[in-house]
Amino acid sequence: MAIYPELSGRIVAITGAAQGIGAATARAFAAQGSKLALLDIDGAGAKKIVDNIPQGRALAIHVDVTDETSVNRAIATVITEFSGLDVLINCAGGYGRLSSVADMPAEEWDRTIALNQRSVFLVSRAAIPHLKKSKAGRIINVSSISGRQVTVASSPAYVSAKAAVIQLTRYLAQELGPHGVTANAIAPITTLTPRVAALRTEAEVERIAALVPLKRLAEPEDHAQAMLFLASDAASYLNGVTLDVNGGRVMM
């Protein structure tokens, strides 16, 4: 694992931190000595991650990232506990099932868009005033390979939201750059997380892996390492970029 000494002591808020990519990212930043606020609707799950981080360096916050009041309260808690914020990672997201436009109820569309797109807007908006006060303000959004290419083996609402996250990231980069805050994204490929295991059969996982030049699916740690880099001083001049962390499956 790469070591970034400048990340020691920096205050990092991660949504969707209770499992999968979010949890791996929390552990990666903890190993760098960062202070962590783990935000998740699964507060108990986030607390389990916190329990394995040195005392005083992390806290778990229960939040519904689709709800404005809940988000504002969560970010206020981060500031109260840590007196600032340096890095925001919008990792919360996902979808409930593989579907098509024809069989997707409007309510399912709305829920999926809210979780994957509205959440990035709400959490970023609440965090921006505090990130502007940081000497190394960063927003890192988690999009998806589904936001970079068309695929029907997914969810139409999910792919739409993840594409929108990339464009919102560019907008944030333009808006916040003059304040010294960068905004970048990563676009993960299908990753071996509990959510993917529930959605995909073993045969589907093998089929997807066979399409990747590296001949394997990503592990959550692959994405965590990319986000460490984007938060580091080494990436201080990257702004509005989307890193395709997909083993070469899609080359933009």
C-alpha positions in Angstrom: 0.0 0.0 0.0 1.2 3.5 -0.9 2.0 5.8 2.1 0.9 9.4 2.0 2.2 11.1 5.2 0.2 14.3 4.5 -3.1 12.3 5.0 -2.2 11.7 8.7 -4.6 13.9 10.8 -6.7 15.0 7.8 -10.5 14.8 8.5 -12.3 12.5 6.0 -16.0 11.9 5.8 -17.2 8.8 3.9 -20.8 8.0 3.0 -21.8 4.3 2.5 -18.9 3.4 4.9 -20.5 0.3 6.6 -19.5 -2.2 3.9 -18.0 -2.8 0.5 -15.9 -0.1 -1.1 -16.8 2.4 1.6 -15.6 0.2 4.4 -12.4 -0.7 2.5 -11.8 3.0 1.9 -12.3 3.8 5.6 -9.7 1.2 6.6 -7.3 2.5 4.0 -7.5 6.1 5.3 -7.3 4.8 8.9 -4.0 3.1 8.0 -2.8 6.6 6.8 -3.6 8.1 10.2 -6.6 10.1 9.0 -9.5 11.1 11.3 -12.7 9.5 10.0 -16.4 10.1 10.0 -18.2 7.1 8.7 -21.7 8.0 7.5 -24.2 5.3 6.7 -27.9 4.4 7.2 -26.5 1.2 8.7 -25.2 2.9 11.8 -24.4 -0.4 13.6 -22.4 -1.5 10.6 -20.4 1.7 10.5 -19.8 1.3 14.3 -18.2 -2.1 13.6 -15.7 -0.4 11.3 -15.0 2.3 13.9 -14.4 -0.3 16.6 -11.3 -1.5 14.7 -9.8 2.0 14.4 -7.7 3.6 17.2 -10.0 5.3 19.7 -10.6 9.0 19.1 -9.8 8.8 15.4 -13.2 7.7 14.0 -16.9 8.0 14.7 -19.9 6.4 13.1 -22.9 8.6 12.2 -26.3 7.3 11.2 -27.6 9.2 8.2 -30.1 8.8 5.4 -28.1 10.4 2.5 -31.3 11.0 0.6 -32.9 13.2 3.3 -31.8 16.8 3.5 -32.3 17.2 7.2 -30.5 14.0 8.1 -27.5 15.0 5.9 -27.3 18.5 7.3 -27.4 17.1 10.8 -24.7 14.5 10.0 -22.2 17.0 8.5 -22.9 19.3 11.5 -21.9 16.4 13.8 -18.6 15.9 11.9 -17.7 19.6 12.3 -18.7 19.5 16.0 -16.6 16.4 16.7 -13.5 17.2 14.5 -13.7 21.0 14.1 -13.3 20.8 10.3 -13.4 18.7 7.2 -10.7 18.1 4.6 -12.0 15.2 2.4 -15.5 14.2 1.4 -16.0 10.8 -0.2 -19.5 10.2 -1.6 -19.6 6.4 -1.8 -23.2 5.6 -0.9 -25.1 4.1 -3.7 -26.4 0.9 -5.4 -29.6 -0.6 -6.7 -31.9 -3.3 -5.7 -32.2 -5.5 -8.7 -31.4 -6.0 -12.4 -34.2 -4.5 -14.4 -35.2 -2.8 -17.6 -37.0 0.5 -18.4 -40.1 -1.5 -19.3 -40.5 -3.2 -15.9 -39.2 -0.4 -13.6 -41.9 1.3 -11.5 -41.5 5.0 -11.2 -41.1 4.7 -7.4 -38.1 2.4 -7.9 -36.6 4.9 -10.4 -37.0 7.7 -7.9 -35.4 5.7 -5.0 -32.4 4.7 -7.1 -31.9 8.2 -8.4 -32.1 9.6 -4.9 -29.6 7.2 -3.5 -27.0 7.6 -6.2 -27.4 11.2 -7.4 -29.5 13.3 -5.0 -27.2 12.0 -2.2 -24.1 13.4 -3.8 -25.8 16.8 -4.2 -27.1 16.9 -0.6 -23.9 15.8 1.1 -21.6 17.9 -1.1 -23.7 21.0 -0.6 -23.6 20.5 3.2 -19.8 19.9 3.2 -18.8 22.7 0.8 -18.5 25.6 3.3 -16.2 23.5 5.5 -14.1 22.2 2.6 -13.5 25.8 1.6 -11.8 26.4 4.9 -9.4 23.4 4.4 -6.0 23.8 3.0 -6.5 20.6 1.1 -10.2 20.3 0.3 -11.2 17.3 -1.7 -14.5 15.9 -3.0 -14.2 12.3 -4.4 -17.4 10.8 -5.9 -17.9 7.2 -6.7 -19.5 6.8 -10.1 -19.5 3.4 -12.0 -18.4 1.8 -15.2 -22.2 1.8 -15.8 -22.0 5.6 -16.0 -19.3 5.3 -18.7 -20.8 2.8 -21.1 -24.2 1.4 -22.0 -25.2 -1.9 -20.5 -28.6 -3.5 -20.1 -27.4 -5.9 -17.4 -27.9 -3.3 -14.7 -30.6 -0.8 -13.8 -31.6 2.1 -16.0 -32.0 4.4 -13.0 -28.5 3.3 -11.7 -26.7 3.9 -15.0 -28.4 7.3 -15.4 -27.6 8.4 -11.9 -23.9 7.3 -12.2 -23.5 9.2 -15.5 -25.0 12.3 -13.8 -22.5 11.9 -10.9 -19.7 12.3 -13.4 -21.1 15.5 -14.8 -21.9 16.9 -11.3 -18.3 16.2 -10.4 -17.1 18.3 -13.3 -19.5 21.1 -12.2 -18.2 21.0 -8.7 -14.6 21.1 -10.0 -15.4 24.2 -12.0 -17.3 25.9 -9.1 -14.9 25.0 -6.3 -11.5 25.2 -8.0 -11.1 28.9 -7.3 -11.5 28.1 -3.6 -8.7 25.5 -3.7 -11.1 22.6 -3.5 -10.8 19.8 -6.1 -13.6 17.4 -7.2 -12.8 14.1 -8.9 -14.5 10.8 -9.3 -13.7 7.1 -9.7 -15.7 4.8 -12.0 -15.4 1.2 -10.6 -16.0 -1.9 -12.5 -18.2 -4.7 -11.0 -16.5 -5.3 -7.6 -16.6 -8.3 -5.3 -18.7 -6.9 -2.6 -21.6 -8.4 -0.6 -24.1 -6.4 -2.7 -22.7 -7.8 -6.0 -22.6 -11.3 -4.6 -26.4 -10.9 -3.9 -27.2 -9.6 -7.3 -24.9 -11.8 -9.6 -24.6 -15.5 -10.0 -21.1 -17.1 -9.9 -21.4 -17.7 -13.7 -22.2 -14.0 -14.2 -19.2 -13.0 -12.1 -16.9 -15.3 -14.2 -18.4 -13.9 -17.4 -17.7 -10.3 -16.4 -14.2 -11.2 -15.2 -13.4 -12.8 -18.6 -14.1 -9.5 -20.3 -11.4 -7.7 -18.3 -7.9 -7.6 -19.7 -6.6 -8.3 -16.2 -8.9 -11.4 -16.0 -10.3 -10.6 -12.6 -12.9 -8.4 -11.0 -11.9 -5.6 -8.7 -11.6 -5.9 -5.0 -12.8 -3.0 -2.8 -9.2 -2.2 -1.9 -8.5 -1.4 -5.6 -10.8 1.5 -5.4 -9.7 2.6 -1.9 -6.1 3.0 -3.2 -7.3 5.2 -6.1 -9.2 7.4 -3.6 -6.1 7.7 -1.3 -4.2 9.0 -4.3 -7.0 11.5 -5.2 -7.0 12.8 -1.6 -3.2 13.1 -1.5 -1.0 16.1 -2.3 0.2 14.1 -5.3 -3.2 14.7 -6.9 -3.5 18.4 -6.0 -3.6 19.5 -9.7 -6.2 16.9 -10.7 -9.6 18.5 -11.0 -12.8 17.3 -12.7 -11.1 13.9 -13.6 -12.8 10.5 -13.5 -10.4 7.6 -12.9 -11.6 4.4 -14.6 -10.7 1.7 -12.1 -11.8 -1.2 -14.2 -8.7 -3.3 -15.2 -8.9 -2.0 -18.7 -12.5 -3.2 -19.4 -13.4 0.3 -20.7 -10.7 2.7 -21.9 -11.9 6.3 -22.3 
